[in-house]
Amino acid sequence: MRQMIKPLASMTAFARSSGVAQGCRFAIEIKTVNARGLDIRLRVAQGLDDLEHQVRKRISDRLNRGAVNFSLNLTNENAQTEVTVNEQALGTALDAIDTLSGRIEADRPRLDGILALKGVLEVKEAELTDVAKEELKQVILSEVDVALDDLLEGRRLEGAQLLDVIVDRLNEIEQLTKDAEENPSRSRESILARLKDQVEALASADSSLSEDRLHQEALVLATKADIREELDRLTAHVQAARKLIKQGGPVGRKLDFLAQEFNREANTLCSKSNNVELTAIGLDLKAAIDQLREQIQNIE
């Protein structure tokens, strides 16, 4: 039966990829964690800002949920340095020298002194040609796909581990539901005995109650004590969860909704219980459901 279950994916994973192209070495890192939807945050190397749209699309095409942190670092290992004169800054400096030369007796500054003024000389790395930059981008995008492949595989592997825990918790919930179903306190005789005691307590507390009123009160007490609907819904929720698991894919939100429904039924069962053993079963149900939901919240 387990072989028929399609894989689930976790929202938590990490992947790294790197490469060299056009004399540039780059490194890509992608990290994903839990989130209600798909939240993509990108940080790319300066000069490659136009890659953001393509990277974002690649991520959104392959992931459905999770907070995604993507980083791209780039080092130009063969970068040549270009030194240029900022004509505007130089002109401002020369104008200042001419203005002050008539007011202050001093030797005119040497050329090396002028060029040492902040902003006169600008030093920067020579940029890649458009053709080289485009080739670099294509190599980077190819490695982004590689990193995403690794990320998805990591999410699937963790999803397989989560699946084992989720199936175990569903089995536990199913068994506890059966235990509640078979609990002696739910037998016809036990229910009738409790109702008799409760009706007698009502009658002794208020002797003015008519037989019809006592009958009505007995029906109310019987309805409040009946957990048939809760047991039926718990069984139905287990079946629905198993169906979603077999369906596979991004079913985390639906499973989380079911976990909330599980918890609601368990709370009602505990509130209706007037038997110590049945209450203990209800508390065990709540614990198993909490563990189930904790794992489900990691599912995509």
C-alpha positions in Angstrom: 0.0 0.0 0.0 2.9 2.4 0.8 4.2 2.0 -2.7 1.0 3.5 -4.1 1.5 6.7 -2.2 2.8 9.6 -4.3 5.7 11.6 -2.8 5.0 14.7 -0.7 7.5 17.6 -0.5 8.7 19.5 2.5 9.1 23.2 2.4 12.5 23.1 4.0 15.7 22.6 2.0 19.0 24.1 0.9 20.9 23.9 -2.4 24.1 25.4 -3.7 25.7 25.6 -7.2 28.6 27.4 -8.7 30.5 27.8 -12.0 32.9 29.9 -14.1 32.2 31.7 -17.3 33.8 34.7 -19.1 36.5 34.9 -16.5 33.9 35.3 -13.7 33.3 32.9 -10.8 29.8 32.8 -9.4 28.1 31.0 -6.5 24.3 30.4 -6.2 22.6 29.5 -2.9 18.8 28.8 -2.4 17.2 28.2 0.9 13.5 27.5 1.6 11.6 27.4 4.9 8.0 27.2 5.9 5.5 29.8 4.8 1.8 30.2 4.2 2.4 31.0 0.5 5.3 31.5 -1.9 7.5 34.3 -0.7 10.6 34.9 -3.0 13.5 37.1 -1.9 16.4 37.6 -4.3 19.8 39.1 -3.9 21.9 39.1 -7.1 25.4 40.5 -7.8 25.7 44.1 -9.0 25.4 44.4 -12.7 23.1 41.4 -13.1 19.9 42.9 -11.8 18.1 42.1 -15.0 18.4 38.4 -14.1 16.0 38.8 -11.2 12.9 38.4 -13.3 14.1 35.2 -15.0 15.2 33.7 -11.7 12.0 34.6 -10.0 10.0 32.9 -12.8 12.1 29.8 -12.6 11.4 29.5 -8.9 7.7 30.2 -9.1 7.3 27.7 -11.9 8.7 24.9 -9.7 7.7 25.8 -6.1 4.2 26.2 -4.7 4.9 27.2 -1.1 7.7 28.3 1.1 9.8 31.4 2.0 12.6 31.3 -0.6 16.0 33.1 -0.1 18.1 33.2 -3.3 21.6 34.7 -3.5 24.0 35.1 -6.5 27.6 36.2 -5.8 30.0 37.0 -8.6 33.7 37.6 -8.8 35.5 38.7 -11.9 38.8 36.9 -11.7 40.3 38.5 -14.8 39.0 42.0 -14.3 41.1 44.8 -15.7 41.1 48.1 -13.9 40.3 51.3 -15.8 41.4 54.7 -14.5 39.5 57.7 -15.9 39.6 61.4 -15.1 36.4 63.0 -13.9 36.4 66.1 -16.0 33.8 67.9 -13.9 35.7 67.3 -10.7 39.0 68.3 -12.3 37.5 71.5 -13.7 36.1 72.4 -10.2 39.5 71.8 -8.7 41.3 74.0 -11.3 38.8 76.8 -10.9 39.3 76.8 -7.2 43.1 76.9 -7.7 42.8 79.9 -10.0 40.5 81.7 -7.6 42.8 81.2 -4.6 46.0 81.9 -6.5 45.2 85.6 -6.6 44.4 85.8 -2.9 47.0 83.6 -1.4 50.7 83.6 -2.0 51.6 80.0 -2.5 53.2 77.7 -5.1 50.8 76.3 -7.6 50.0 72.6 -6.8 51.7 69.9 -8.7 49.8 67.6 -11.0 50.1 64.6 -8.7 48.6 66.7 -5.9 45.6 67.7 -8.1 45.0 64.1 -9.3 45.1 63.0 -5.6 42.1 65.1 -4.9 39.0 63.0 -4.1 36.8 62.4 -7.1 39.3 63.6 -9.8 40.4 60.1 -10.7 37.9 57.3 -10.9 39.1 53.7 -10.7 36.7 50.9 -11.8 36.8 47.5 -13.2 36.3 47.2 -17.0 32.8 45.9 -17.8 32.2 42.8 -19.8 31.0 43.3 -23.4 27.3 42.8 -24.0 28.0 39.5 -25.8 30.2 38.2 -22.9 27.6 39.3 -20.3 24.8 37.5 -22.1 26.8 34.3 -22.3 27.6 34.6 -18.6 23.9 35.0 -17.8 23.0 31.9 -19.8 25.5 29.9 -17.8 24.3 31.3 -14.6 20.6 30.5 -15.4 21.7 26.9 -16.3 23.2 26.6 -12.8 20.1 28.0 -11.3 18.2 25.1 -12.8 20.7 22.7 -11.4 20.4 24.3 -7.9 16.6 24.1 -8.2 16.8 20.4 -9.1 18.9 19.7 -6.0 16.5 21.8 -3.9 13.5 19.9 -5.1 15.2 16.6 -4.5 16.0 17.7 -0.9 12.4 18.7 -0.4 11.2 15.4 -1.7 13.6 13.4 0.6 12.5 15.3 3.7 8.9 15.0 2.5 9.3 11.2 2.5 10.5 11.3 6.1 7.6 13.5 7.1 5.2 11.1 5.3 6.3 8.2 7.6 5.5 10.3 10.7 2.2 11.6 9.3 1.0 8.1 8.4 2.0 6.8 11.8 0.0 9.7 13.5 -3.1 9.0 11.3 -2.9 5.3 12.2 -2.7 6.3 15.9 -5.7 8.7 15.5 -7.6 5.9 13.8 -6.9 3.4 16.6 -7.7 5.9 19.3 -11.0 6.6 17.6 -11.8 2.9 17.6 -10.8 2.7 21.3 -13.3 5.5 22.0 -15.9 3.6 20.0 -15.4 0.4 22.0 -15.1 2.1 25.4 -17.5 0.4 27.9 -18.9 3.8 28.8 -20.5 3.9 25.4 -22.5 0.7 25.9 -26.3 1.0 26.0 -26.4 -0.2 29.6 -23.8 2.3 30.8 -25.5 5.2 29.0 -28.9 4.3 30.5 -27.4 3.9 34.0 -25.8 7.4 33.7 -29.0 8.9 32.5 -31.0 7.3 35.3 -28.6 8.7 37.9 -28.7 12.2 36.3 -32.5 12.2 36.0 -32.8 11.1 39.6 -30.4 13.9 40.6 -32.6 16.4 38.8 -35.8 15.1 40.4 -34.4 15.2 43.9 -33.0 18.7 43.3 -36.3 20.1 42.0 -39.4 18.0 43.1 -41.6 20.3 41.1 -40.4 19.0 37.7 -43.1 17.1 35.9 -42.5 13.7 34.3 -42.6 15.3 30.8 -40.0 17.8 31.9 -37.8 15.1 33.3 -38.2 13.2 30.0 -37.1 16.3 28.1 -34.1 16.8 30.4 -33.1 13.2 29.8 -33.2 13.7 26.1 -30.9 16.8 26.4 -28.5 14.9 28.6 -28.4 12.0 26.2 -27.7 14.3 23.3 -24.9 16.0 25.1 -23.3 12.7 26.1 -23.5 11.2 22.6 -20.2 11.3 20.7 -21.4 9.4 17.7 -21.0 12.3 15.4 -17.5 13.2 16.6 -16.4 9.6 16.1 -17.8 9.5 12.6 -16.2 12.8 11.7 -12.8 11.7 13.0 -13.0 8.5 10.9 -14.0 10.6 7.9 -11.1 13.0 8.4 -8.6 10.1 8.6 -9.9 8.8 5.3 -9.8 12.2 3.7 -6.2 12.8 4.9 -5.1 9.4 3.4 -6.7 10.3 0.1 -4.8 13.6 0.0 -1.6 11.8 0.8 -2.2 9.4 -2.1 -3.0 12.3 -4.3 0.4 13.8 -3.5 1.7 17.2 -4.7 1.1 20.5 -2.9 -1.6 19.3 -0.4 -0.1 20.9 2.8 -2.8 23.5 3.1 -5.6 21.0 2.8 -3.9 18.7 5.3 -3.5 21.6 7.7 -7.2 22.4 7.5 -8.0 18.7 8.2 -5.7 18.8 11.3 -7.8 21.8 12.6 -10.9 19.7 12.1 -9.4 16.8 13.9 -8.6 19.0 16.9 -12.1 20.4 16.9 -13.7 16.9 17.2 -11.2 15.8 19.8 -12.0 18.9 21.9 -15.7 18.2 21.7 -15.2 14.5 22.6 -13.3 15.5 25.7 -16.0 18.1 26.7 -18.8 15.5 26.3 -17.0 12.7 28.1 -18.1 11.9 31.6 -15.9 8.8 31.9 -12.2 8.9 33.0 -11.1 6.3 30.4 -12.9 8.1 27.6 -11.4 11.4 28.7 -7.9 9.9 28.6 -8.5 8.6 25.1 -9.6 12.1 24.1 -6.4 13.6 25.6 -4.3 11.1 23.7 -6.2 12.0 20.6 -5.3 15.7 21.1 -1.6 14.9 21.6 -1.5 12.8 18.4 -3.3 15.5 16.5 -0.9 18.2 17.7 2.0 16.0 16.5 0.3 15.5 13.2 -0.3 19.2 12.6 3.3 20.0 13.6 4.6 17.7 10.8 1.9 18.8 8.3 2.9 22.4 8.6 6.2 21.4 6.9 4.4 20.0 3.9 4.3 22.1 0.7 
